[in-house]
Amino acid sequence: MAILNVTLGSFLDVLLLPFRDLPPIAGLAAVSLLTALAMLVVVRFTSDQAGIAAAKQAIVAALFEIRLFNDDLPAVFRAQFEMLRQNAIYLRLSLVPMLWMIVPIALVLTHLEGHYGYAGLTPGQPVLVKAAVSGSQAPNDAALDAPDPVRVSTPAVWFPAARELVWKVTPERAGDFIVSARINGVSYTKTLDATDRVVRRSPERVAPGLVAEFLHPSERPLPGEAAVTSITVAYPTREVSIFGWQMSWIVVYFVFSMIFAFLLKKPLGVAM
């Protein structure tokens, strides 16, 4: 999983590099366009195109029949039944490309969350860094090492119920930094971003595991034998502005992808 995350993460970093200083909607539009093209290619080569086209034509024919013979109840019922039957056929034929796309789309979504789900830290404003520790005993030696532009405001505070060590840190200026949680003589690094650019951010570095690495792909996992199970930075969430409306990036991504897909399906000769 780690190799896949590194490969896909590096590809998206390069793809979105020209958009990092632009509003988030610019990069989302570009990724949505590529997603729409990929979806159309998958649909074109994994589905029964003739069957989908025939089912859609039969649905339209049934709608016309209902309108033309609306005073003939038996004919209307027959047309409604046929329309439902053709809808079931259409859904069955559409299921195959959906199964091909579901895993790749899920992977892309988890990676895009790192780019568009979080805003950078604000210089001068404090933020919490948390390290979850295995076992119920407080570590004997815990400290957070940070570069000069990042001020560690508090010593490690132990919360037994959550089994967490917590520090308050303040980035004094904009930049990308690496802090290091030193626990029982072992150091565990964590990235920390304090810029307003659209870049990959990692709110949580997790222990190795398929589900954990799938959900948090922006940073390499912690060592497998580590006493620390996760290190988190409390990034603020980001919303995308469209005509003054603030909405989740994932809504914008799916809407744009659907719009591009419907605009391109006819030029590419894809029935969907």
N, C-alpha and C positions, 0 to 999 in steps of 0.2 A: 504493500500500500504506500509506503514511504517513497519508493521510486516513482510510482504513478503520480503521486502528489507533487513531487519535485518537477517531473516532466511537464505536467499540465500547468503547474504554477509558473514555471519559467516561460512557457508559451504565452500565457495570458499577460505576464509582465511585459514581454516584448510587444505583443499585440496592442496593449493599452498604453504603451510608453508615449505615443504622440498625444494622448488625451489627458495625461496626468495633471496638466495645468489648466485644463478646460473644465467647464461645468460638468457634473457627473452624467448629465443626459447625453452628452456627445459620445462618450465611450460606450454607454449603454445602447445607443442607437447602432453603433458599429457592431457590437457583439450580437445584438438582436438580428441584424441583417445576416451575419454569418450563421446564426442559429437557424434562421428561416431557410437559408439555402441548404444547410445540412438536413433539415427536416424534409424539405422537398425531395432531395436526393434519396433519402431513406424511403420515403413513401413511394417514390417512382420505382424503385428496384425491389421492394419487399412486399408490395401489396398487389392485389388483383385489380389493375387499373380499369380493365374492361368491365369487371363486375361492379366496381364502385360507380363508374359512369352509368351503367345500366340501372343500378339501384336509385341513383339520384334522378334519372329520367322517369323512372316508374313512380317515384314520390311526387314529382311535378305533375305527371299525368293524372294521378289520383286526386291531387288538389284541384285540377281543372275539371275533373269529373264531378267532384262535390259541388263546385260552383255552377256547372252547367245543368246538373240534374238535382238541384236543391229541393225540388218539389216531389222527387221520387225517393221515398224513404228507403226502400230496399237497395236502390242503386247507391244512395249515400252511405248506407252501412257497409256495403261491399267495398266501396272506395276507401272508407276509413280503415277497414280491416286490411286492405291491400297496402295502404300507406304505412300502417303499423308493422306489417310483415316486411316491407322493403326497408323501413328504418332499422329493424332488427338485423337484416342482412347487411346493411351499410355499417352498422356498429361492429358486426362480426368481422367484416373485411378490414375495418380500420384498426382492429385490435392488434394485428400482426405488426405493423410499423410502430405502434405505440410501445409494444414490448421491446422492440429493437432500440427505441429512443430513451426509455425511461431511466436506465442506468447512466448513460452518458450525460443526459440532461441534469440528473441529480448531482453528478460529479461537478459539472460546470457551475451549478447553483452554489454549491458549498464553497467553491473557489471564488466566485464573484462576490459572495458575502464578505470576504476579507477586503475586497476593493471598495464595495459600495455600501456595506452594512454599517460601517463605523467611520466616524470623523476622527481626525487627529487630535491629540491633546493640545490644549491652549497654553502657550508659554506663560508662566507666572501663576497658573492655577494648579493646586495640588491634586493628586490622584492616588488611589490606593493600589498597591501591588500586593497580591496574596499568593502564598505558597501553601498548598494542601500537603500535609505530611501523613504518611502511613503510620499507624500505631497511635495509641492514646497518650503517650508520654511526651511532654514538652522537650524539644531538642535542647541539649546542653549548650550548644554554641550556634547562634544564628545571627547573621548580619547581611545587609544588602550593600554591595559595592556598586557604585555608579560613577560615570565620568563626571568631570568638573561641571559641565552645563546642567547636570541633574542633581538637585539637592535632596538628600534623604533627610526628611524633617523629624522622623521619630525612630527610635530603636524598634526592634521586632516586638510585636505584641502578640501573645499567644492566646488563641481562643479555643479552649479544650473541646467544647461541644461541636464545633465545626472542624476541629483538628487543623487549624489554619494559623499560619504566621502572617501578620499584616504589617506593612510599612506604608507611611505616607511620603510620597516623593513629589517634587515640583521641578518640571523642566524650566530652566531659566531663559532659554532661547529656543528658537525653532531648529529642528534637526532630527535625524534618525540616530538613536542611541541603543546601546546594549547595557543592561544592568545584570548583575550576577548575584543570585541568592546563595550565600555561603552557609550551609547547614551541616553541622557535625563534621566540619573539615572538607566537605565536598561542595564544589561550586556548580550552579545550574544557571545558564544564561537565559535571558529573555529580551526580545526586541521591544523597543519603545519608540513610538513615532509621535513627533510634535510638529507636524506640518499640516497645511490645509490642502495639500495635493491629493489627487485620487491615486493612492498607492495601496499595495497589499499590506494589510495590518493583521496582526495576530493577537486577538484578545486573550487567547489561552493556549499555552503550550502544555500538551498532555502526555501521559504515559503511553507506551506502545499498546496498540489494540486496534482491530479492524474498524469497529464502530467509532471509537474515539478519534482515530486518524481520519476517518471519512468526514466526521462532523467538524474537525478542526485541522484543516489541511495546510494552513498558511505557514506553519513552522514545523521543523523536524521534531519528532517526538523526543521526550526525555529518555535517558538511558533505561534499559529494561530493568536493571537491578536497583534503580534509584529509590531512595527513601521518600522522595518528593513525587507526588502523583500528578500535580498540575501547578502551573504558575500563571496567574491571570493579571491583566492590566485592565482597569475599568474604563475602556474607551467609551465616549458618548456615541449613541446611535446617530445615524445619518438618514435624512429624508431627502428625496429628490423634489425639486420645485418645478412644476409645470404650470405656466400661466398663473403663478401665484398660489397654486395648490401644492401642499406638502403631502407626499405619499411615499410609501415604501418602494425601494428600488425594484423589488421583485415584481410588483404590479406593473411598473413601467416596462420592465424587461419582457414580460409575457404579452402585454398589449402590443408593444412594438414588434415582437416576433410574429404575432398573429397577423398584424397589418402587413408586414413585409411578405409573409407567406401567401396571403390572399392576393397581393399585388403581383407577385412573381409566378404564381402557379400557372396562369394561362400562357405567359411567354415561354415558360419552361415545359409546357405540355403535361402538367401533372394534374390528375384528378384527385380531389380530396374533399 
